[in-house]
Amino acid sequence: MESTHPPKQLDSLLSEIPEAHVIGLTSRPVADITLDSRKAQEDTLFVAVRGTQADGHSFIEKAIALGANVILCETLPAQLTPEVTYIQVPDSARAMGLLASAFYGYPSRAFNLIGVTGTNGKTSVATLLFRMFRALGYRCGLISTVQNQIEEEVIPTAHTTPDAITLNALLADMQRQKCSHVFMEVSSHAVAQQRVAGLTFCGGIFTNITHDHLDFHGTFDNYIKAKKGFFDQLPKKAFALVNIDDRRGAVMVQNTAAQVETYSLQTMATFKGKLLSETLYGMHMELNGQEVWFRLIGRFNAYNLLAVYGAAVLLGEASEEALAVLSELQSPPGRFEQVPSAQKVVGIVDYAHTPDALLNVLETITHLRQGNEQIITVVGCGGNRDAEKRPKMAAIASKLSDRVILTSDNPRFEEPQVILDQMLAGVPLVDHKRVAVVANRREAIYQACAEAQPGDIVLIAGKGHETYQEIKGVKFDFDDRAVLREAFAAMGK
């Protein structure tokens, strides 16, 4: 998102980073801030960030050649250009967040900004809050894995949390469109990479934490610290709403200055829920003594509903009105999304791409099936991501399914067969006869549908809402839901 914001004076922006060492003029205009040297032009502030794929310091000279006259960096170039102002800081990613917030006029202070973090449930909680507050009459913004949205306008997304410049530009747009509430997924990557530095949150929600993203964080402890870092940064006037049933829920808020509130299905909490009954079409719950029927399914969604209800009350909404609106809402795209068939085969597409998420979905399906229906699961694991979860996910699928078809997810730059071999290694030998390996995802979905009888449940897990498959750097059109419908129709099911 390129800047359409009026220029700011550099010296006013520098007040945000007192630790900076500045060489050159500070009384000069800044018309734009960018991470991409190719987008540099006159009066551009170029930020050199050390990324996982490339080091921005290597592109400083290119940015200057294109007109950038302010450079933010951690290490100064060997040769300095006299006409250029250099800002040296210990952490350019953090400084970028602070400068971007100031450049765009501190947009996060203009509305209620709520951050949702955790391994599973972020998208569901953020999306349900967005839908709920719009139904309550507010103008809202959403920043999520599925999409960014300002009221009805959908803005494509590439990351769970955009970089700090893109993020503040988006928030400034939400401010211009008079949003009063913005709901945002906050990934562990975003915290670790300082993408949310400089933002003012009025609330944070913790859903849960399980094994994920170890390819990036290295260790589970580092992953926990990244999630906890979000709550460490919350201001005193904010709320921190945590799932106290997760054994790390209390850890998340050990050092927060925010007002700590809790939600639970198992113990005393600010927001206490009880799952009374459930079917494949919804569930009956009690929340803080009030009984409500919801359209969402599964114990994991019971937690999501509690989080949404709790956040709404903490944001000042009346309990009864919040529950009335929440009872009408449906799951976000690709989250336990049902695809009907003429022969009553139950098709379910879910984003479950972690061991815990897959376990939650399969346990829900197992609990809800009423007789001898088969559970047929199609699942894969993404390439160039945490490899430790691959055998675990295959083991869970084989344990809780009658039939499993292991297939490609987004192999990216890995060979699909290598990923599948690692998954298959997690399946006990006794279960191998119930597990097939079909690398082509379309063929795997077709095979699952061919094997399904009326009443059986076909779960397509891992990609959910995604409308592409990424192979060798290319994104090909692929939507599990569309392929599942197509397979059902082709087989007269």
C-alpha positions as CSV (number, residue, x, y, z in Angstrom):
1,M,0.0,0.0,0.0
2,E,1.7,3.2,-1.2
3,S,1.5,6.3,0.9
4,T,-1.0,9.0,0.0
5,H,-0.4,10.6,3.3
6,P,0.9,14.3,3.5
7,P,4.6,14.6,4.1
8,K,6.0,14.9,7.6
9,Q,9.1,16.6,8.9
10,L,11.9,14.2,9.8
11,D,12.7,15.9,13.1
12,S,9.1,15.4,14.3
13,L,9.3,11.7,13.5
14,L,12.7,11.3,15.2
15,S,11.1,12.1,18.6
16,E,9.7,8.6,18.5
17,I,13.2,7.0,18.6
18,P,15.4,8.9,21.1
19,E,18.0,6.2,20.9
20,A,18.8,7.0,17.3
21,H,22.2,8.2,16.1
22,V,21.6,10.7,13.3
23,I,24.1,11.8,10.7
24,G,22.9,14.6,8.4
25,L,20.0,17.1,8.1
26,T,16.9,16.5,10.2
27,S,14.9,19.4,8.9
28,R,13.7,17.7,5.7
29,P,10.4,16.4,4.5
30,V,9.5,12.7,4.5
31,A,6.9,11.9,1.8
32,D,7.0,8.2,2.1
33,I,8.5,5.3,4.1
34,T,9.3,2.0,2.4
35,L,11.0,-1.3,3.0
36,D,11.3,-2.0,-0.7
37,S,14.3,-0.2,-2.4
38,R,12.5,-0.4,-5.8
39,K,9.8,1.9,-4.5
40,A,12.2,4.6,-3.3
41,Q,11.9,8.1,-4.9
42,E,12.5,11.7,-3.9
43,D,11.9,12.4,-0.1
44,T,11.6,8.7,0.7
45,L,12.7,7.2,4.0
46,F,14.2,3.8,3.2
47,V,14.3,1.2,6.1
48,A,17.0,-1.4,6.0
49,V,15.7,-4.5,7.9
50,R,17.5,-7.8,8.3
51,G,14.9,-10.3,7.1
52,T,14.8,-14.1,7.0
53,Q,15.2,-14.0,3.2
54,A,17.3,-10.9,2.6
55,D,19.2,-8.1,4.4
56,G,17.8,-4.6,3.5
57,H,21.2,-3.1,4.2
58,S,22.3,-4.6,0.8
59,F,19.9,-2.3,-1.0
60,I,20.7,1.0,0.6
61,E,22.7,2.2,-2.4
62,K,19.9,1.2,-4.8
63,A,17.4,3.2,-2.7
64,I,19.6,6.2,-2.7
65,A,20.1,6.0,-6.5
66,L,16.3,6.1,-6.9
67,G,16.0,9.2,-4.8
68,A,15.7,8.1,-1.1
69,N,17.4,10.8,1.0
70,V,16.8,9.3,4.5
71,I,18.1,5.9,5.5
72,L,17.1,4.0,8.7
73,C,19.6,1.2,9.4
74,E,21.4,-0.8,12.1
75,T,24.8,-0.7,10.4
76,L,26.1,2.4,8.5
77,P,27.4,1.9,5.0
78,A,31.2,2.1,4.6
79,Q,30.7,5.2,2.3
80,L,28.2,7.8,3.3
81,T,26.5,10.1,0.7
82,P,26.7,13.7,1.9
83,E,23.2,14.7,0.8
84,V,21.6,11.8,2.6
85,T,20.5,11.6,6.3
86,Y,21.4,8.4,8.1
87,I,19.5,7.2,11.2
88,Q,21.3,4.4,13.0
89,V,19.3,2.4,15.6
90,P,19.8,-0.9,17.5
91,D,16.7,-2.5,16.0
92,S,15.5,-1.1,12.6
93,A,12.3,-3.2,12.6
94,R,11.1,-1.7,15.9
95,A,12.1,1.8,14.9
96,M,10.2,1.3,11.6
97,G,7.0,0.5,13.6
98,L,7.4,3.6,15.7
99,L,8.1,5.9,12.7
100,A,5.3,4.4,10.6
101,S,2.8,5.0,13.4
102,A,3.9,8.6,13.7
103,F,4.1,9.1,9.9
104,Y,0.5,8.0,9.5
105,G,-0.7,10.1,12.5
106,Y,-1.0,7.4,15.1
107,P,-4.1,5.8,13.6
108,S,-4.4,3.0,16.2
109,R,-5.2,5.6,18.8
110,A,-8.3,6.7,16.9
111,F,-10.4,3.6,17.5
112,N,-10.7,0.5,19.7
113,L,-8.0,-1.8,18.4
114,I,-8.2,-5.4,19.6
115,G,-5.5,-8.0,19.0
116,V,-6.1,-11.7,19.0
117,T,-3.2,-14.1,19.4
118,G,-2.7,-17.9,19.9
119,T,-2.0,-20.9,17.8
120,N,-5.6,-21.8,16.9
121,G,-8.7,-19.7,16.8
122,K,-7.3,-16.3,15.9
123,T,-9.2,-16.0,12.6
124,S,-12.4,-17.2,14.0
125,V,-12.3,-14.9,17.0
126,A,-11.3,-11.8,15.0
127,T,-13.8,-12.5,12.3
128,L,-16.7,-13.2,14.7
129,L,-15.9,-10.0,16.6
130,F,-15.9,-8.0,13.3
131,R,-19.2,-9.5,12.2
132,M,-20.7,-9.0,15.6
133,F,-19.8,-5.3,16.0
134,R,-21.0,-4.6,12.5
135,A,-24.3,-6.2,13.4
136,L,-24.4,-4.0,16.5
137,G,-24.2,-0.9,14.3
138,Y,-20.5,0.0,14.4
139,R,-18.1,0.8,11.6
140,C,-15.4,-1.9,11.7
141,G,-12.1,-3.0,10.3
142,L,-10.7,-6.5,10.1
143,I,-7.1,-7.7,9.7
144,S,-6.9,-11.5,9.4
145,T,-5.3,-14.5,7.6
146,V,-8.3,-14.8,5.4
147,Q,-8.7,-11.1,4.4
148,N,-8.4,-7.5,5.4
149,Q,-11.7,-5.7,5.4
150,I,-13.1,-2.2,6.0
151,E,-16.8,-2.5,6.3
152,E,-17.8,-4.2,2.9
153,E,-14.5,-3.5,1.2
154,V,-12.2,-6.5,1.0
155,I,-8.5,-5.9,0.7
156,P,-6.3,-8.9,-0.2
157,T,-3.8,-10.2,2.3
158,A,-0.5,-12.0,2.1
159,H,0.5,-12.4,5.8
160,T,-1.4,-12.8,9.0
161,T,0.0,-9.5,10.1
162,P,1.3,-7.0,7.4
163,D,4.6,-5.2,7.8
164,A,4.5,-2.1,10.0
165,I,4.3,0.4,7.1
166,T,1.6,-1.5,5.3
167,L,-0.2,-2.0,8.6
168,N,-0.2,1.7,9.6
169,A,-1.3,2.7,6.1
170,L,-4.2,0.3,6.4
171,L,-5.1,1.5,9.9
172,A,-5.0,5.1,8.6
173,D,-7.4,4.2,5.9
174,M,-9.7,2.6,8.5
175,Q,-9.4,5.9,10.5
176,R,-10.4,7.9,7.4
177,Q,-13.4,5.7,6.9
178,K,-14.4,6.4,10.5
179,C,-14.0,2.9,11.9
180,S,-14.7,2.7,15.7
181,H,-13.5,-0.9,16.2
182,V,-10.7,-2.8,14.5
183,F,-10.1,-6.5,15.1
184,M,-6.7,-7.9,14.2
185,E,-4.9,-11.2,14.3
186,V,-1.5,-10.9,15.9
187,S,0.9,-13.7,14.9
188,S,3.9,-14.7,16.8
189,H,6.0,-13.7,13.7
190,A,4.5,-10.2,13.9
191,V,5.5,-9.8,17.6
192,A,9.0,-11.2,17.1
193,Q,9.6,-9.1,14.0
194,Q,8.2,-5.9,15.7
195,R,5.4,-5.4,13.2
196,V,3.1,-4.2,15.9
197,A,5.6,-1.8,17.5
198,G,4.1,1.6,18.0
199,L,0.4,0.4,17.9
200,T,-1.9,1.2,20.7
201,F,-4.2,-1.7,21.6
202,C,-7.2,-1.4,23.9
203,G,-7.4,-5.1,24.3
204,G,-5.7,-8.4,23.7
205,I,-7.1,-11.9,23.5
206,F,-5.2,-15.2,24.0
207,T,-6.9,-18.3,22.6
208,N,-4.4,-21.2,23.2
209,I,-0.8,-22.3,22.4
210,T,0.3,-25.5,20.9
211,H,3.2,-26.8,18.7
212,D,3.6,-24.5,15.6
213,H,6.0,-22.3,13.7
214,L,9.2,-23.9,15.2
215,D,10.7,-23.4,11.7
216,F,10.8,-19.7,12.5
217,H,11.1,-19.5,16.3
218,G,13.6,-22.4,16.7
219,T,12.2,-23.6,20.1
220,F,8.8,-23.9,21.7
221,D,10.0,-21.5,24.5
222,N,10.8,-18.8,21.9
223,Y,7.3,-19.3,20.4
224,I,5.7,-18.8,23.9
225,K,7.9,-15.8,24.5
226,A,6.8,-14.2,21.2
227,K,3.1,-14.7,22.1
228,K,3.7,-13.4,25.7
229,G,5.5,-10.4,24.2
230,F,2.3,-9.1,22.9
231,F,0.7,-9.0,26.3
232,D,3.9,-7.5,27.9
233,Q,3.4,-4.5,25.6
234,L,-0.3,-3.8,26.4
235,P,-1.0,-0.5,28.2
236,K,-2.5,-0.3,31.7
237,K,-5.9,0.9,30.4
238,A,-6.2,-2.1,28.0
239,F,-7.7,-5.5,28.9
240,A,-6.0,-8.9,28.5
241,L,-8.6,-11.7,28.1
242,V,-7.0,-15.1,28.4
243,N,-8.2,-18.7,28.1
244,I,-7.4,-19.9,31.6
245,D,-8.0,-23.6,30.6
246,D,-4.8,-23.4,28.5
247,R,-2.0,-24.2,30.9
248,R,0.0,-21.3,29.6
249,G,-2.9,-18.8,29.8
250,A,-1.6,-17.5,33.2
251,V,2.0,-17.3,31.9
252,M,0.9,-15.0,29.0
253,V,-0.2,-12.3,31.5
254,Q,2.5,-12.6,34.2
255,N,4.1,-9.3,33.3
256,T,1.2,-7.4,31.6
257,A,0.2,-4.0,32.8
258,A,-3.3,-4.6,31.4
259,Q,-6.4,-5.5,33.3
260,V,-6.5,-9.3,33.3
261,E,-9.8,-11.1,32.6
262,T,-10.3,-14.9,32.0
263,Y,-12.6,-17.3,30.2
264,S,-13.1,-21.0,30.8
265,L,-15.2,-24.1,30.2
266,Q,-13.6,-25.9,33.2
267,T,-13.1,-23.6,36.1
268,M,-14.1,-20.3,37.6
269,A,-13.5,-17.3,35.3
270,T,-14.8,-13.9,34.5
271,F,-16.6,-15.5,31.5
272,K,-17.6,-19.1,32.3
273,G,-19.1,-21.4,29.8
274,K,-20.7,-24.8,29.8
275,L,-21.3,-26.9,26.7
276,L,-24.8,-28.5,27.2
277,S,-25.3,-30.3,23.9
278,E,-24.2,-30.3,20.3
279,T,-25.0,-31.7,16.8
280,L,-23.5,-31.3,13.3
281,Y,-25.7,-28.1,13.0
282,G,-24.9,-26.2,16.2
283,M,-24.5,-26.3,20.0
284,H,-26.4,-25.4,23.1
285,M,-24.3,-23.5,25.7
286,E,-24.6,-21.7,29.0
287,L,-22.5,-18.5,29.3
288,N,-22.4,-16.8,32.6
289,G,-25.7,-18.4,33.5
290,Q,-27.5,-17.6,30.2
291,E,-28.5,-20.5,27.9
292,V,-28.0,-19.9,24.1
293,W,-28.1,-22.0,20.9
294,F,-25.2,-21.2,18.5
295,R,-24.7,-22.2,14.9
296,L,-21.1,-23.0,15.4
297,I,-19.9,-26.5,16.1
298,G,-17.3,-28.1,18.3
299,R,-15.7,-27.6,21.7
300,F,-13.0,-25.5,20.1
301,N,-15.7,-23.1,18.9
302,A,-17.2,-23.0,22.4
303,Y,-13.9,-21.4,23.5
304,N,-14.0,-19.0,20.5
305,L,-17.5,-18.0,21.4
306,L,-16.5,-17.4,25.0
307,A,-13.6,-15.2,23.9
308,V,-15.9,-13.1,21.6
309,Y,-18.6,-12.8,24.2
310,G,-16.0,-11.7,26.8
311,A,-14.4,-9.2,24.6
312,A,-17.8,-7.7,23.6
313,V,-18.7,-7.2,27.3
314,L,-15.3,-5.7,28.1
315,L,-15.8,-3.3,25.2
316,G,-19.0,-2.1,26.9
317,E,-21.8,-4.1,25.2
318,A,-24.8,-5.4,27.1
319,S,-24.5,-9.2,27.8
320,E,-28.0,-10.1,26.4
321,E,-27.6,-8.1,23.2
322,A,-24.1,-9.5,22.6
323,L,-25.4,-13.1,23.0
324,A,-28.4,-12.4,20.7
325,V,-26.2,-11.2,17.9
326,L,-23.6,-14.0,18.5
327,S,-26.2,-16.7,18.2
328,E,-27.0,-15.7,14.6
329,L,-23.4,-15.8,13.4
330,Q,-21.7,-18.6,11.4
331,S,-18.1,-19.8,11.2
332,P,-15.6,-17.8,9.0
333,P,-14.8,-19.3,5.6
334,G,-12.9,-22.6,5.7
335,R,-13.5,-23.1,9.4
336,F,-15.5,-26.3,9.8
337,E,-17.3,-25.3,6.6
338,Q,-19.8,-27.9,5.5
339,V,-20.2,-28.8,1.8
340,P,-23.5,-30.6,1.2
341,S,-24.0,-33.5,-1.2
342,A,-27.1,-35.0,-2.8
343,Q,-26.5,-38.4,-1.2
344,K,-26.1,-37.0,2.3
345,V,-22.3,-37.5,2.4
346,V,-21.1,-34.8,4.9
347,G,-18.3,-32.8,3.5
348,I,-16.2,-30.6,5.8
349,V,-13.4,-28.2,4.9
350,D,-11.2,-26.9,7.7
351,Y,-8.0,-24.9,8.0
352,A,-6.6,-27.3,10.6
353,H,-2.9,-27.3,9.9
354,T,-1.5,-28.0,13.3
355,P,-1.7,-31.2,15.4
356,D,-3.9,-29.6,18.0
357,A,-6.3,-28.1,15.4
358,L,-6.6,-31.4,13.6
359,L,-7.2,-33.2,16.8
360,N,-10.0,-30.7,17.8
361,V,-11.8,-31.1,14.5
362,L,-11.6,-34.9,14.4
363,E,-12.6,-35.3,18.0
364,T,-15.6,-33.1,17.3
365,I,-16.6,-35.2,14.3
366,T,-16.1,-38.4,16.3
367,H,-18.3,-37.0,19.1
368,L,-21.0,-35.9,16.7
369,R,-21.4,-39.0,14.5
370,Q,-24.4,-41.0,15.4
371,G,-23.8,-44.5,14.1
372,N,-21.3,-46.4,11.9
373,E,-20.5,-43.5,9.5
374,Q,-17.0,-43.6,8.2
375,I,-14.7,-40.6,8.8
376,I,-12.5,-40.2,5.7
377,T,-9.7,-37.6,6.2
378,V,-7.7,-35.9,3.5
379,V,-4.7,-34.1,5.0
380,G,-1.2,-32.8,4.1
381,C,1.5,-30.5,5.6
382,G,3.0,-27.4,4.1
383,G,6.5,-27.3,2.8
384,N,9.3,-25.1,4.2
385,R,7.5,-25.0,7.5
386,D,7.9,-26.8,10.9
387,A,8.6,-30.4,9.9
388,E,8.2,-31.8,13.4
389,K,4.4,-31.6,13.2
390,R,4.2,-33.8,10.1
391,P,4.3,-37.3,11.7
392,K,2.2,-36.0,14.6
393,M,-0.6,-34.9,12.2
394,A,-0.6,-38.2,10.3
395,A,-0.7,-40.1,13.6
396,I,-3.7,-38.1,14.8
397,A,-5.5,-38.6,11.4
398,S,-4.9,-42.3,11.4
399,K,-6.0,-42.7,15.0
400,L,-9.3,-40.8,14.7
401,S,-10.3,-41.7,11.1
402,D,-11.6,-44.8,9.4
403,R,-9.7,-43.9,6.3
404,V,-6.9,-41.4,5.7
405,I,-5.5,-40.1,2.4
406,L,-2.2,-38.2,2.8
407,T,-1.7,-35.6,0.2
408,S,0.1,-32.3,-0.7
409,D,-0.8,-29.1,1.0
410,N,1.3,-26.1,-0.2
411,P,4.6,-27.9,-0.8
412,R,6.3,-24.6,-1.7
413,F,10.0,-25.4,-2.5
414,E,10.0,-28.9,-1.0
415,E,9.4,-32.2,-2.8
416,P,5.9,-33.4,-2.0
417,Q,7.0,-37.0,-1.6
418,V,9.6,-36.0,1.1
419,I,6.8,-34.4,3.1
420,L,4.5,-37.3,2.7
421,D,7.2,-39.8,3.7
422,Q,7.8,-37.8,6.9
423,M,4.0,-37.8,7.6
424,L,3.7,-41.6,6.9
425,A,6.5,-42.2,9.4
426,G,4.1,-41.1,12.1
427,V,1.5,-43.7,11.3
428,P,1.7,-47.0,13.3
429,L,2.3,-50.0,11.1
430,V,-0.9,-51.6,12.1
431,D,-2.8,-48.6,10.6
432,H,-1.0,-48.5,7.3
433,K,-3.7,-50.5,5.5
434,R,-6.2,-47.7,6.2
435,V,-3.8,-45.0,4.9
436,A,-3.3,-44.1,1.2
437,V,-0.7,-41.6,-0.2
438,V,-1.9,-39.6,-3.1
439,A,0.4,-36.6,-3.8
440,N,-2.0,-34.8,-6.2
441,R,-4.5,-33.0,-4.0
442,R,-7.3,-33.0,-6.5
443,E,-7.0,-36.7,-7.0
444,A,-6.9,-37.3,-3.2
445,I,-10.2,-35.4,-2.8
446,Y,-11.8,-37.3,-5.7
447,Q,-10.6,-40.6,-4.1
448,A,-12.1,-39.7,-0.8
449,C,-15.5,-38.9,-2.4
450,A,-15.4,-42.1,-4.4
451,E,-15.0,-44.1,-1.2
452,A,-17.7,-42.3,0.7
453,Q,-21.1,-43.8,1.2
454,P,-24.3,-41.9,2.2
455,G,-23.9,-40.6,5.8
456,D,-20.1,-40.8,5.8
457,I,-18.1,-37.7,6.7
458,V,-15.3,-36.5,4.4
459,L,-12.9,-34.0,6.1
460,I,-10.5,-32.0,3.9
461,A,-8.0,-30.5,6.3
462,G,-5.2,-28.0,6.1
463,K,-6.0,-25.3,3.6
464,G,-9.5,-24.1,4.6
465,H,-10.3,-20.8,3.0
466,E,-7.2,-20.7,0.8
467,T,-7.9,-20.5,-3.0
468,Y,-4.5,-21.5,-4.2
469,Q,-1.8,-24.2,-4.0
470,E,1.8,-23.0,-3.8
471,I,4.3,-25.1,-5.7
472,K,7.9,-24.0,-6.5
473,G,7.1,-20.3,-5.9
474,V,3.9,-20.3,-8.1
475,K,0.4,-20.0,-6.7
476,F,-2.0,-22.2,-8.7
477,D,-5.8,-21.8,-8.4
478,F,-7.1,-24.4,-6.0
479,D,-10.0,-24.2,-3.6
480,D,-10.8,-27.3,-1.4
481,R,-14.4,-26.3,-1.2
482,A,-14.8,-26.0,-5.0
483,V,-13.0,-29.2,-5.7
484,L,-15.1,-31.1,-3.1
485,R,-18.3,-29.8,-4.7
486,E,-17.0,-30.7,-8.1
487,A,-16.1,-34.2,-7.0
488,F,-19.5,-34.8,-5.4
489,A,-21.2,-33.6,-8.6
490,A,-19.1,-35.7,-10.9
491,M,-19.9,-38.9,-8.9
492,G,-23.6,-38.1,-8.5
493,K,-23.1,-37.8,-4.7
